[in-house]
Amino acid sequence: MWKCGSVVILIALAQAAPPQAPATSSAPQAQTEEYAGVDKRPPNAKNQKPARPDQTRAPEAKSNVAFDVVTVAEGLEKPWGLQFLPDGRMLVTEKPGRLRIVTADGKLSPAVAGLPPVDARNQGGLLDVLLARDYATSHLIYWSFSEPHDGGFTNTAVAAGVFVDGDTPRVEDVKVIYHQAPSMQSALHYGGRLVWQRDGALFLTQGERSITPGRMQAQNMDSLLGKIVRLNADGSVPKDNPFVGRDGVRPEIWSYGHRNVEAATLNPNTGDLWEVEHGTRGGDEINISRAGKDYGWPTIAYGIEYQGGPITGGITQQDGMEQPVYYWDPVIAPSGMTFYTGSLFPKWKDSLFIGGLASQALVRVEIKNDRVTGEERLLTEMSPRERIRDVRQGPDGALYLLTDNDKGRILKLVPRK
Ligand SMILES: [Ca+2]
């Protein structure tokens, strides 16, 4: 239910301010403002307008679903990515560089041996994990990580190897099949989510490494920074990628102009790649990543710089650049996402669930015809609140979460009995 097309709803009192008060006054007027949507705080970029009224601050959609939060496992250090094995156990990455098997009753295996080293400073480390589509016969797994080089240079990378199960699990025949280039002296904005397209191609989401020289490359087509790339399962470039054969353009690029994408999943109804990327102060975005499209960073952006002030020229729209499906200002700090398709929670069917780091919440978004129609924040009553790093649907239809913590946990949301 949209109250109006504007982001800001002013209570009638504001209109009753004395006529001599200047329109820019920050004094008593500000205290009477109330902002639409689930987050009542004011936006960081107070003068920005959405391109469409349904692009931000969707109405609160209370699902009133009664659920319990069950701790499945604990003692994981900064867990980042979770995948289910066919027998119901889980593969979970820990950012410092360990991959573990976790049983349904929470037992952790020793670290899987044979993974190449990671650079675990700041946002780097062992990131996502994914099973091959033919895992049942190949036992092949994929993982993303920040790859270390001399002098503190790092880049996002993807490796694949044959998973050997058992009491001393390991990977064999390991190959690093992708290296983001160029490497940068930064420990930030690696992106790192791995998603299979329906046709068997592999998407990797990335970031632009945060530092200014990296940020400026998000629009450079001979650089892999700030790009979502599409690869064959062996790391080679699919012949039908949008920029294959173009001079000066990396053929791995699927879409560009991204800031830092730590959440991605296929929409089960359309097969499109949906992603949620980190903005600065304001400007987290839901996008549908389509072949060859420019998502605008850093030329257009919602929000403001961390230190204050406009981003680039302070514009939010430009011809030839895609508008986000939705954006948040203030941000949620998104990591991990899934569309819910299970039957345990009928009211949540087709909702998009996104992990919230800074927001310390599970964000539920209702979607109709690729537009956001409502938003809900879950786990805000949890004590203490926790940063949510990943969200997956389990084979049992429950929602599984990773908490981003030195003593991180796997949580499971199940219907309240
Ligand atoms: Ca954008």
Residues whose N, C-alpha, C, O or C-beta is under 5 A from the ligand:
A	BS01	CA	G257 Y295 G296 W297 I300 E322
